[in-house]
Amino acid sequence: MKLAVLGPGALGCLLAALFREAGAEVSLVDYRPDRVARLRLRGIQVQTLEGVQRIIEVPIGLATEVGPCDLTIVAVKAYQTESAARVLPELISQGGVALTLQNGLGNLEAIAQTVGTRRLLAGVGLLGVTRQDEGRIIYAGRGVIYIGAPAGSQVSPLEVAAVVDLFRGAGLECQPREDIEAALWEKLVINVGINPLTALLRVPNGALLQLPEAWEVAVAAAVEAQAVAQAAGLSLSGDPAARLRQVCTNTSANRSSMLQDILAGRPTEIEALNAQVANRGRAMGLPTPVNDLLTLLLRAAAQAAPFAVG
Ligand code: KPL
């Protein structure tokens, strides 16, 4: 199976490196020729879960160089999905599958705009990966990856099983999910709690467990998200606070992706996370004051960067 991982961020680099080490035919795809050239020279440097530094030489190229693949994993930031979706037709072979493994809501819809829903899969990953620098990452916490066919997809359960096996073969914990939309929301419930609080307070995920006020806000955001999901007809498993606690424990040393974005001066995924909860809640007449406020604070934090002191 020929694989492409689109997006050389933390998750993209990790997946490409693990697949490569497992002997898969994989390429990392980027849209920036200058970065492609640098990553080709340097390889991908991974600090493993055991704390060992490894350099893994992964083939890296532009979409036109890599060409059609059987499986293309979209691992770009949610705010880059629309532009990434434009190169997907070049990367997906006849009968090939696109799998989004991104945070938040709205990615499936953006990808479907260019490649349709028939050969689409969605995935949700609860693992912790920190990007230290271009092509340099820390695999900071194990976590399960769920993969399934969303509404409108015609990818068969057998094909989903083959993709799940591929992930397992690369040493990742992976499970098929028939209710992948519910899994996306379960992850959203976690992200709307952990990501903005860790980004605003500039702390690793585990610190939230030691900060009672921050924890209270994180749980309140997660509870609101769960209520919106339920109002939208999705039944999510488990209690949001318990789920938050488990992910904070499993990824305690990890810097959330939103904290990494804020520290690097990049845009954040707030529009795909808390803003989605707030918008969908509003549309159903369900108040989401905590998600409203966190959305405003994160927008403000991004706007404030040029004025920051110290
Ligand atoms: O998805 C994540 C993120 O940082 O975006 C978690 C699971 C919270 C790990 O940090």
Residues whose N, C-alpha, C, O or C-beta is under 5 A from the ligand:
A	BS01	KPL	G125 L126 L127 G128 I194 T251 N254 R255 S256 S257 M258
